[in-house]
């Protein structure tokens, strides 16, 4: 369950009034619930308890140091895709020895840094990458732990921009080529073949694609594990959440709603996969991101104007696509609710839009919303994943502040960016002075 509820018709994050946070810290404002983060992590951890397992949080979903510290304190490892993300893990108090380094474009500098820090595994996505890792490890007189990322050619049925498990995507190695690549990699003296990894996409709300992919890869895992003494099998991440209304209907959380019945939950995920995975006798890695943080965060914004045309009711807010790009980029749905409920049942079809000079700068179109006016606050729900982490300074807009709530406590975990800091590292060429 998530911990955003109305109390006396005012939206609260745990024990804290969201309106109070907006008035104190300004908007746009990201607000995260620590209780939701820990609850989601613990539910998944408990569901997977019959397996020797390690959860590696996909920090690309939300890399705020405080969010990461919460999860590190729970025992989480991290799935990362750059040297910068590994530095963030260390800054947040995470353990590099519980990190899996993914991504198709690892540089020599990133590989060297990760080897020096003793990461758990590189998830290699091509044969040239394995050769490069071996070369860097040889130079450092180290042995690099690696796994090949197999592309099982399973279409998970997600948005085209977040599908990763078919041969049309840049990720991983074709299923039919994997055994040959392991055979050649086994001759590289500075590699340790530690396991095998797969990943089929993001925002999966059914366990069926996982079941299909695991069943397809399993015979190969067994064969390679016996031959190369594997330690782990990573089944990737991509566990999805329900973005459409839960809070407004009075439900306590997405996995309790009727909409979620028969869809992906920690228990349904584990029930289908544990019988397949337990006989392997290997450590099982999972790499969830959105599942843990998505419903743990909201974006709060202030209504600046209401503009009515002959055809449209535009609610113009101070947040924009630079703060939360998912609706513009993926046509994604985020539930939008007022911080104060007035009890009125009448709604108005509205476009909620930001101030950026792009037609794509919108959060919803023609959605029935309660009547609001200048100065009112709205919350965009399920904004904890791929929200701030994908933000930009487009239109010279400063980035939002971030708040972490724990019970009745609230702390600023990222200060609002100052506008002058946007160009702090820029210089005017000497001949222009």
N, C-alpha and C positions, 0 to 999 in steps of 0.2 A: 504494500500500500504506500501511497505517498502521503506527505504530511502538510498539504495545503488544503485548508478547510475554511468555510465561512463560520464565524462565530458572531452572533448578534448582527448578521448581515454584513460583516466586514471580513475580508479575506485575511487569513493568518497563515504564516509559515511557522509551523510548530506553535510555540507560545507567543509569537511576535506579530504585531499588526504590520501588514505589508504597507498600508498607507502611511504609517508612522515612519517606516524606513524610507519611503519615497520623499516624504516631507523633510526628513533629516539629511538624506544623502543625495537628493536630486534624482533626476531621470535623464536618459534611460538608465536602468539599473537591473543588473542580474542579481537574483536572490537564490541561494542554494540551501537546501535542507540537509543537515548532517544526519538526522535520523533516517531520512529516506535513503541516503547513500549507504549507510551501514545496514539498513534493513534489506535492501536489494542484494548487497554483497553476501550477507549471512544466509539469505534464503537460497541463493545459488550454491553457496559453499555446503550448506546442509544437504541439499538435494543430491549433490555429487559425493557425499560422504562415503558411500560404498566403494568408491574408486580411490586409488592413490592419485591425487590430482593437484594441480596448481592453477589458480586463476591469475591470468596476466591481464590486468586492466588495459584496454586499448586507449592509451592516453591521448590519441589524436581526437577523441570525442570531447575531452575536457582536460586541459593540462594545467589548470590553476594549482599552484603549489599547495594550498590549503586542502583542496579536494583530494589531491594525491596523498597528502599526509594522512587524511582520514582513512583512506584505503590501505596505505602502507601499515598503519596501526592495526588494521584488521588482518594483516598478514599477506596482503595482495602483492603479486609480482606485477610487471608492466610489459605490455607489448608496445614497441616503439619503432619508429621508421626514420630516425635521423640521429646524428650525433648530438644535436641540440636537445632532442628529447631525452637522451641518456643523461645529459648534464642536468636537465630538469628533475629527473628521477633522483639523482644524487642530492640536488638542492632541497628536494622535498623530504629527504630522509628515507628514500626507498633503497632497496638492495639490488645492485647490479647483477648479483648472482641469481636473481629471480626474474631476469629480463630476457625477452626474446626480441631480436633485432630483425624486423621485416623490411620490405621495400625493395624495389627493383633497381635502384640506382646508388647503392652504397659506395662512397668514395674511399680511397685508400686511407685518408686521414680519419674518417669515421670508423673504419675497420680497426685501425691501429688503436684508436681511443677505446673502443669497445673491448678489444683484447686485453689492453692494459687494465681495464676495470673488471675483467673476469666475468663477462656476461654468460648467461646460461646457454644460449644458442644463437647462432645466425640462421635465420630461415632464408636459404638461398633461393633465388628466383630464376637463375640461369646458370649454364655451365661456365661461361666466362667469369661470372661472379665467384664460383667455387675456386677457379684458378687464381683469381685475384686474392681471395681470402688466404689461400695456401701460400701465395707469394709474400704477403704481408706477415703472416705468422712465421714463416721461415726466417724472414729478416729479423724478427723479434725473438727468435729461438723459442717460439711457443707452439702449442698445438691448439688449433681453433675448433671449438665444438660447432658442428653444423647439422642442419636438416635441410632436405630439399622440399620446397613447396610444390606439391603436386596439384595440377589443375585437373579436376575430375571430369570437366566438361558437363557439369550439371547446371542447368538454368534454374536458378532459385526463384524466378518470377518476380524480381524486384525491379525498381527503377533502373533504366539503362545506365545511369551514371554511377550506380552503386552495385552493379553486378560484377563479380570478379572471378567466377568459376567456370567460364566457358572459353573456348579457344579464340573467341573474338576479343578477349581482354588481354591486357599487357602482363597480367600476373601469372606467376607460377610456370611450371614445366608440364608439357603435355603428358597425360597419363601413360601413353604408350612408350615414352622416351625415358621414364624415370629409372627403370631397372638398369638400363645401359649407362645412365649418368652416374648412378651409385657405383657401378662396377669400375668406371674410370676414376671416380673420385676416391675410391678405396686405395688407389695407387699413389695418391698425393700424400706425402709423408707428414705434412703438417696439418692434416685435417683429422678430426675425430668424428665419425659418422654417428651422431648422438640420437637421431630420431628422424621422423618424417612429419611434415605439416601439410594441412589442407585448409582452404578457406573458400567459401562459395558466394559470399555476398553479404550485404548489409541490410538491416531492417527486415529480417525474416520473422514473420508472425505465425508460422506453422512449423512444426517439427519435421514434417515429411521430407523437405529437401535435405535436411541433415541426415535423416535415416537412409535416404537413397545414396547420398555421397559416401557416408561411412561404410555402408554395405558394399559399395563398389570398390572402395580403396582397401578394405579390410584384408582380403586375401594377399594383396601385395605387401601390406604392413607385416603380416605374419611371416611371409617369405623373407623379406629384407631384415626383419628383426632377428630372425634365427641366424641369418648369414653374417650380419654385421654387429650383432650384440647391441641392438637399440636399447635406449633407456626410456624414450617417450614417444607418444603419438599425439600431435596437436590437431584438434578438430576445428581450430579457428574460432572466430567470433561471429558477429552479425545478428545476435539475438535481438529481436525487435520489440517495440512497445506499441501500445495503442494510442494514437494521437487524437482520435476523435472523442467527443464529449464523455467525460466520466464525472468530473467535479460538478458540473452544472446539474447533473441528474441526481445529485445527492449520494452517489456511490463513493466508497472509500478508496478505491484505487482500481487501476485498469484490470488487474487480474481477477477482480471480484465482479466485474460487470458481465451482464449477459452477452455483451458483444464479444467478450474474450473467451467464452465457453468453446472448448474444442481447439483453441489456439495455443500458442506457445506460452507456457509458464515454466518456472523452475522444475516443478514436479512432472509435467508432461514431457519436458525435455529429457529429464533424467530417466523417466520410466521407459522411454523408447530406446535410449542410447546405452544405458548401463548394461543391459543384457548382451549387447554387441561388444562392448568395450572391456568389460571385466575379465573375460577369459584370456585377453591378450597378456595380462600380467605386467603391463607397462604403465608408467606414469602418464596420465592424460592431462594435456594442457588445454585450457579454453581461454579465449581472448575477447571477453565481452567489453563493450564500451557504452553504447547507447542504453543497453538494458539496465546498467547500474546508475548512470547519471541523467538519462533523458528526462524522466519524470521527477528528478530531484531539483530541477531548476526552473525558474520563470524569468521572463523579461518584463519589467514594469515600464510603462510609458505614459506620458501625459498628453491629453488632448489639447492641441493648440488652436485648431479651428474646426468648425463643421461647415462644410461647403455644399450647398444644394444646387444642383443644376436641373435642367428639365428631365434628365433621365437617371441621375445618380445622387446618392447621399454619400459624400466623402467625409470620412472622419480622419482628419490630418493630425498625426501624432509626432512626438519629438524623436521617437526611435525610427530607424530606417534600415534599408537593406545592408548597409555597412555594419550594423549591429547584429542582425540576424538575417543571413542571406538565404536560408533554406526555402522560403516561399518563392523568391525570385529565381533561384537556381534549380530547384527540383519541383516547383509547383506544390510544395509541401503544405500540409494542413497543420495549423496550430490553433487549438481552442483559444478564444479570446473572451475574457470575462471582465466585468467591472470590479474594482476593489470594494465598492459599496453596492449592495443589492437594495433596490428601492421597493421591491415587491410587485412592480408593474409587470404585467404579462405581455404587453404590447411590444413588438419588435419592429425594427425598420431595416430593410435590406440595405446594407452599407458596404462600401469599400473602405478598409482601413489602410491608409497610405502614409508614407513618410515624406520628408522634405527634400529628398535627393532628386536631382534633375534627370530622372529616368522613368519611363513608363512602367518599367518592371519593379519599381520601388513600392511594393504593396505587401500586406500581410494577409489580406483576404479580399474577395470580390463578391458583391451581392449576397453577403451573409446576413441573415436575420440577427440583429444585435439590439440590445436595449438602447433607448434614447440616451445619448450623452451630450455633454456640452463642454465648452472651453474650461480647462482646469481640472476636469475629471481625470481619473487614472484608470488605465486598463492593464491587465496582465495577459501576456502571451504564455500559455502553459506549455509544458513539455519542452522547455528551451534549454535544458541542462546539457544536452549533447549537440555538438556541431553548431553552437551558438557563438559565444564570445571567441572561441578558438578559431573561427573562420572570419572574424571581424576584420575591417580594414579602415583606412583613413580617407576613403573616397569622399570627394567634395570637401577635403580638409576638415573632416568631422573627427573630433576627439573620441577616443574609445570610452565605453561605459565603465562605471565602477562595478565591482563585484562584492557581494555580501554573503557571508556564511552564517547560518542560524543554527544554534544548538540549544534546544529548549527555549528558555526565555532570554538567552544571550544572542547578541548579534555583533559581528566584527567585520570591518572592512578588510577584505582579503586581496583587493586590488584597488588602488586609488584611481579616481577618475583622471584620465589623461589630460594634461594641460595643452591647450591648442599650440602654444609656442614649441612644445616638445615634438610636435609632428615634424618640424623641419630642423630640429636640433642638430642632426648629423649632416645637413646639407651645406654646401659652400658655393659661393658665387665665383666663377672663374676669374682669375686675376685680370684678364684683359677686358672684363666688363666693368671694372671699378673706375 
